[in-house]
Amino acid sequence: MSLQSLALIENWPVPTAAAGVVRADGTLLGTHGPVDHRFPLASVTKPLAAYAVLVAYEEGAIELDEPAGPPGSTVRHLLAHTSGLAFDEHRVTAPPGQRRLYSNAGFEQLGDHLAKATEIPFAEYLHQAVLAPLGMNSTSLNGSPAKDGVSTAEDLLRFAAEVQAPRLLDPRTVAEAMTVQYPGTKGVLPGYGHQNPNDWGLGFEIRDSKSPHWTGSSSSPRTFGHFGQSGTFLWIDPAAGVGCVALTDRAFGAWAVEVWPSFTDSVLADL
């Protein structure tokens, strides 16, 4: 089966693009473009990093509510962007739990915390805990757990299937990851301005009623995922029962704001 809507990426003003849609059972409903091409993920790295942290939690290496990051902050705060750390600086700008301050620094402190707790470098832990078991052989992390992942559409579709029907984690843990943490927290969604509330789970952004947003107008409020400044996204819509990945090699900007939502609406209509 092939979703005609995926061919819309041909019209995007980008040098290279690949996309695909997958069901929970791993059935590919369609792909388009070079699905084995390796793209920098930027912040689409974060859901992968978060999944590794949740594996460490289930293995008993860490607890979600143990101290991590700035004073008063926990692993959960770091995953949910409520630690109070600034965007790209290891500087505290708010008390933990009060504002949704999207933070690369927070994910870097999360990586350091996990490496210390497990005595395994974070990139190696991610590989052992998530990438290798899922057969994500073209995915690697060389640098920050916040933004330095490289992967293919093929690999990320494997991850999107896993999140919908978890084998590496207890489904209850994944349900928690897609549940709003610190409800009612306001903050800025990068690229889309101030949102009230700016809902987030554990490493996954939750759509809810945000407007404007990078997913579609027909995406269910339960849709969760992430986009990256390198022109990449991954969303999972539990109501539709599918996950969708689109990777490009053009930085996020006005072009993406324009074409991504209509692309998502077309994919959902195709289903």
Sequence and secondary structure as in RCSB ss.txt:
>XXXX:A:sequence
MSLQSLALIENWPVPTAAAGVVRADGTLLGTHGPVDHRFPLASVTKPLAAYAVLVAYEEGAIELDEPAGPPGSTV
RHLLAHTSGLAFDEHRVTAPPGQRRLYSNAGFEQLGDHLAKATEIPFAEYLHQAVLAPLGMNSTSLNGSPAKDGV
STAEDLLRFAAEVQAPRLLDPRTVAEAMTVQYPGTKGVLPGYGHQNPNDWGLGFEIRDSKSPHWTGSSSSPRTFG
HFGQSGTFLWIDPAAGVGCVALTDRAFGAWAVEVWPSFTDSVLADL
>XXXX:A:secstr
   GGGGGGGGSSSS EEEEEEETTS EEEEES TT  EEEETTHHHHHHHHHHHHHHTTS  TTSB SSTT BH
HHHHTT S B SSSS B S TTSSB   HHHHHHHHHHHHHHHTS HHHHHIIIIITTTT TT EE S TTTBEE
E HHHHHHHHHHHHS SSS HHHHHHHTS SSTT  EEETTTEEESS  B SSSEE TT SS SS TTS TT EE
EEETTTEEEEEETTTTEEEEEEESS SSHHHHHHHHHHHHHHHHH 
